[in-house]
Amino acid sequence: MTGALAPAKPLTATDRCDRCGAQAYIRATLPVGGELLFCAHHGRQHVTVLRDKGADIQDESARLSATPAVAPNDER
């Protein structure tokens, strides 16, 4: 199934980059099965080639620059 048919689960802080171990923000689901997780840095290096080879890319790197409008209750 592709990402258009089956919603991908969100990446969490426990998902780690397969290259360096940093928090993963990009998931590449391979057409032959399996997935690769990347931090934003390594994702930018590999996402074009993976997409060209048919991988479905879930990119959540925009969360790095997102600022919450209101602090959570426990941070006030």
JOFEN-V820360 format. One record per pair of residues at least 6 apart in sequence whose C-alpha atoms are under 6 Angstrom apart, sorted by the first residue. I is the first residue (numbers start at 1). GAP is how many residues later the second one is. Records with the same first field share a line. If there is no record, write none. Layout:
I = GAP / GAP
//
This chain:
13 = 10
15 = 9
16 = 6 / 7 / 8
17 = 6 / 7 / 20 / 21 / 22
18 = 19 / 20
22 = 17
23 = 16
24 = 13 / 14 / 15
25 = 14 / 15 / 35 / 36
26 = 11 / 12 / 32 / 33 / 34
27 = 9 / 10 / 30 / 31
28 = 7 / 8 / 27 / 28 / 29
29 = 6 / 26 / 27
30 = 25
31 = 24
40 = 21
//
